[in-house]
């Protein structure tokens, strides 16, 4: 689609879903937002936008907002090395990145809590016996950190498997997780609380089954540690 009389402007604010305030040539103007449900994540103050001048002299707004420039922080960093811009919002990659960002601390904290309790004399003893850095890490650090690893997996798995707000905000509703499917059965157009309850029950059983398997591994490791 070709546009006529396109000008570049700076987005300032959005009083409502139909109107956006922009700055064009140093002047603050109101423009009409065509696709009211789109680009909500991209329309942040200071973002570069493109406007098309309207042809009807009687309209209240002289411009239509037709595009938003991909000038986010990551795209700017990629641009420094000659890469991009990349489409990040409303993609599966954005959902995965958001989940990693949100749940990574739940994995790091249990690991940190366990690894700080490892006695340095144990590592020094392994080094004195001829173990290199790789062997120390794989045969000493990782086995002694298994309780923290299993705890971190549990703390990350339980909320991430049922999340729905991350995929909704970063995936644009086009990347559904099981949490989104349950949410749609209760609050969406496909109102079916019976199906939503059934899916929730199956999900809860799967979570409990996975947690019991992890606890079984932890019990075996504890028994082996007592024997040693």
ABEGO torsion letter per residue (X at the ends): XBBBGBBBBBBABBABAABBBBBBGGBBBBBBBABAABGAAABBBGBBBBBBBBABAABABABBBABBBBABAAAAAAAAAGBOBBBABGBAAAAAAAAAAAAAAAAAAAAAAAAAABBAAAAAAAAAAGBBAAAAAAAAAAAAAAAAAAAAAAAAAAAAAABAAAAAAAAGGABBBAAAAAAAAAABABBBAAAAAAAAAAAAAAAAAAAAAAAAAAAAAAAAAAAX
